[in-house]
Amino acid sequence: MKVKSKLNKKFISVSTPHISNQDIKSVVNVLKKGWISSDGPEVKTFEKKFSKKIKRKFSVAVSSGTAALEIAIKSLNLNKNDEVIIPNFTIISNALAVIKQKAKPVLIDCDMKTWNMKLEDLEKKITKKTKAIIITHIYSFSNDMDKIKKICKKKGIFLIEDAAEVIGLKYKDKYCGSFGDISTFSFYANKQLTTGEGGMISTNNIRLFKKCKSLRNLCFGNKQRFNHEDIGWNYRLTNIQATLGISQLERLDKVVRKKMYIGNYYYKRLSTNKNIYMTPPKISFSKNIYWVVGIVIKNKKVLASSIIKKLAKFGIGARPFFWPMHEQKIFKKMKIFDNTKYPNSSYLGRYGFYIPSHPKISNTEMNFVISKINGLL
Ligand SMILES: Cc1ncc(COP(=O)(O)O)c(C=O)c1O
């Protein structure tokens, strides 16, 4: 068939950034004005507009979502061996932020229906040493923030909300990223809002805001600039990136609607396949943002890595799911975790993968992907 052979030549990538003419114009404008580093008006405007969008008092723009998490954890002044609960099925940045502060990450397995942290296990894992929880919204849905906030309040622990993947998604009627004592975001190229590389920290707490702002910028002294107050980083965002962020923020809702359309389109046509599981378009408290359109192969039929290789031969990009924290090579070497098993995360790591879902994908391309997946599984 003509369409197929044409598509076979053009690789359908998992993710492509969505850059508009307006984005390009704004960046060129900033370059012409000479505001190319972090000192300048665009960073502040981006922070203000971002705070307004998600209804938080303060935001601090940083160089990545990983940097945002590191700063967030450091701002809590944890002691050695303090415990921080994190999901086991997540990006390594969650664990790294804790380990780098010499605190202890405590893992919780994921739920097989939503892929988010298994909330039933949360209270069981809280001890006297627990100082914080990183709650991460994974791939599809918001976590149940009312429940989580209630537990954090009852036990007196900090809530860090990692909203890197769900910018623009709401829990009930409020944006994800507006619930944590500190919330973090990523603006990497595959996110709904991108600055190339970049991230944001948002909070309503002025003390934490000031601390995060200082940590982003080498903790320069207040009275004597080059007499530093703490061990900080250069995790600054540039005005070039911030201006792209401002421009992208204007059409965030449109991009989110498109992501949802794409996810729904695939779900309607693939979820009838008995050999796969996909997250549905909504659950009681959250729509599915389909940051990635994930597929889990049922009953260990075949490893995801094998399907990914086969899809590549058809010119279709696909990626494996996260590899669980307790099975990470480096953490085994460092003996960070004991031998506890986390069967759900282990299953998703082996049998989960995601398919092309960038905002520019066409229905024809999606139909091609669907036909190949249904042929293979
Ligand atoms: C949940 C989550 N948190 C943090 C990050 C890290 O963000 P970055 O790549 O901007 O460092 C990612 C990356 O995609 C992520 O998925």
The ligand as a Gaussian input file, in Angstrom:
#p B3LYP/6-31G(d) Opt

LIG

0 1
 C        8.617000      12.121000      36.958000
 C        9.867000      12.793000      36.508000
 N       10.550000      13.549000      37.387000
 C       11.687000      14.173000      37.035000
 C       12.192000      14.084000      35.768000
 C       13.494000      14.738000      35.441000
 O       13.353000      15.809000      34.605000
 P       14.600000      16.349000      33.731000
 O       14.775000      15.414000      32.598000
 O       14.150000      17.707000      33.312000
 O       15.762000      16.400000      34.642000
 C       11.501000      13.326000      34.808000
 C       11.994000      13.237000      33.427000
 O       11.268000      13.015000      32.494000
 C       10.323000      12.645000      35.192000
 O        9.654000      11.883000      34.333000

